[in-house]
Amino acid sequence: MRLWHIFVKSMREQARDIGVLFLTLIFAPLFVLLYWLWIPSGSTAYTVLVLDQDDGVQMADGSSWSAAAEAIQAIEGVTYADGKPLLVTRAVDGQDEGKAALKDRKGVVLITFSEDFSRSVQAVREGDQSTSVPIIFGGDLTNPYYPIAAILATGAVDGYIQQATGRQPLAQYIEQPLGASAARTEFEVYVPGLLVMGAILLIFQATMAITREVEAGTLRRLQITRMNAFELLGGMSATLALVGAAATILTFLTAQALGFRSQGPLWVAVLIGVVTTFSTIGIGLLMACFAKNVAQAFVIANFPLALLMFFSGAIFPIPRLTLFTVAGRGIALNDLLPPAHAVVALNKIFTLGAGLGEVLYELAALLLLSILYFAIGVWLFQRMHLRAE
């Protein structure tokens, strides 16, 4: 009964602090909208700088033929599955201009077609096996887009040369994308991370809501009712869980309204998102044990926030540091962070079309970690704030 009273009290406090509640609910949907506006085409087109020094070849009928021009067309022909351009070309007049553009990141990779490019292609096409066709390319290797653009652009040129000369490579590579990964737009790729990040940010609400009771002296009055830590934290967690569930559902609805497509059942993804908020709340309650005022709580909450965002794979992929193996499944250090399981589960559902049965491990791990962090938080809070003096 006391847990219910705490729940009702927390709900009233949420209603009074309508500004914070609104920001909590709107954060992830707003960022989904901003990403959709920022990437209106849904896909990134990588700029390939082209330095065409090819002299061409004079044909028997007097016309001039340029293999470089055809190779550039092949680069421009690289598109996404929906036909939108993946590579766009931009001509430069010299190496200096090309390097300056690379430094300013106005281009990702620079491809140079030498003076004898057409002659080399023509020689190979006529059967001269001793001639090779040079493809000169380069760029800023620290640019994260460089490997993608370089592989795609040189692959397009290589494919053109094979077609133009009739010379087949020793090995034939056939790409078979997993699930619908080849058809995902960039906007759809970013949405899962935004969903997880929205759940992670609940850690501020959880940490500061509990600490507010300590700072305001409400906790001492509640102790008169012989309330224990489980009743206090359970009631407040129930309120935060409702807020988190509402924010998660609102985010999914926003993403779907903007064109986001899930290959798997959306209700399973919503379930994963809601359980992720439970685990975040548990960590927030644990952090609240070490704070004496709201300002201190805000600072303390930033530490687990950074861990959850940058080391769970929610923002960018990181290597797994496997600690041990259970039933053939490697348990990594990252697995102690609940969002790590959410990222894997959401990728399975959204991109690979997985159902509930295929994400049971991740769901179970999220539930287990939620219970674990909540239990530790209850035990610590009882000892540090509710122990009889």
Summary of the structure (lengths in Angstrom):
residues: 389
radius of gyration: 28.4
end to end distance: 25.0
largest distance: 102.7
contacts: 1260
relative contact order: 0.12
helix: 61%
strand: 9%
